[in-house]
């Protein structure tokens, strides 16, 4: 699975729009995608990101640097116990993704569930 180069936000789609997840890119106005799972939404988001950049380049529009939006998330470093790190590494291998992509997907899915239960 390809991961977007630009910071992105994942949110749970509403019942009338879903089921699934929405991916938006604060640095790329109007760039968004969705998917039934977090993983699918991220992969589709990577495709949308490429298409947005290609269209902007074709039309001579400026392509911002990743992270240039004031709403863009910053760097997030998380220290984990060795046992959790090993489990995450194994699961990332099983799913064929990087550990960072797996961690983003797990966090986004958990946050989506929390927001949906409100």
N, C-alpha and C positions, 0 to 999 in steps of 0.2 A: 504494500500500500504506500502510495506517495503521500508525503506530508506537505502541507502548504509552507511556503517560505515566509509569508507575512503572518503577523499575529492575528488570531481569529477568536471569535466568541461563539460558544455553542449554547443554544437554549432549546428547551422542550417546546415543540409545536403545540398550539392549542388543539383542543378536540376537533374543532371544525377544519383545521388545517392538517392535522396529523393522521395517523400516528407518526411519530418520528421526531427528528431533531433538525434545527435550523443552524447553519453556520454563516456568520457574517464577518466581514473584514473591515475594521474601523479605518484602516489606511486607504482602502479602495472603495470609494463611494458607490453604493449600489451593487457591489459584488457580494453575492450570497448563493447558497445552495442548501440542499437538505438531503436527508436519508432516513431510512427506517431505523437504522442503528447509529450509534455515535461513530463507529468506525466507517460506515458507509457515508455518513454526512461529511466526515473529514476527507475521505477520498474524493467525493464529489466536489468538496470545497477546493481541493487542489486543482481540479480541472477548471472550476470557475475562475480561480485566481489566474491561471495561465491564459484563459480566454480574455479576461479583463485586461491583462497586460498587453496581449497581442492587439486587441482592439484599440487601446489607448495609443500604442506605438504606431499602428496603422494610420490613425487619425491625427497624429502629431500632438497628442495630449501628454502632459507631464505624467510620469510614473513616479510616485513618491517612494522614498526609501522605506524599507520595512521598519515599523515602530515609530514612524514620524507623526502619527496621530496622537493628539493629547489624550485620547481615550484608550490608546494601545496599552496592553498589559506590560509590565516590566519583567525582569528576570526573576525566576522563582527557583530557589534551590531548596531541596528537601533532603534531609539526612534520615536514613532508615536503618533499622537494625540489619545485621548481615543476613539473618534468616529471611526477612521480608524482601531484601534486595535479591536474594537467590530465587525466591518464588516469583518475583516480578520478571526476572531475567528468563526463567523457564517459560513463563506464560507468554512473554513477548516472542520467544523462539517458536512456540507452538502456533501463535497467530501470525508469525512472519512479519512482525513490525518491530520498530525500535522500542526500547524501554520508555523513552520519552513519549512516544505516540501512545503506548499502552497506558501510561500514567495519566496523560491528558484525557483519554477516553474514559478511564475509570472515574476520574474526578468529575468530568462533565456529566457522566451518567448519574453519579451520586447527587450532584447538585441539581440536575434536572428532576430527579425523584423527590428531593427535598422541596423544591419550588412547586412541584405539582401537588404535593400533599398540603400545601397551605390553603 
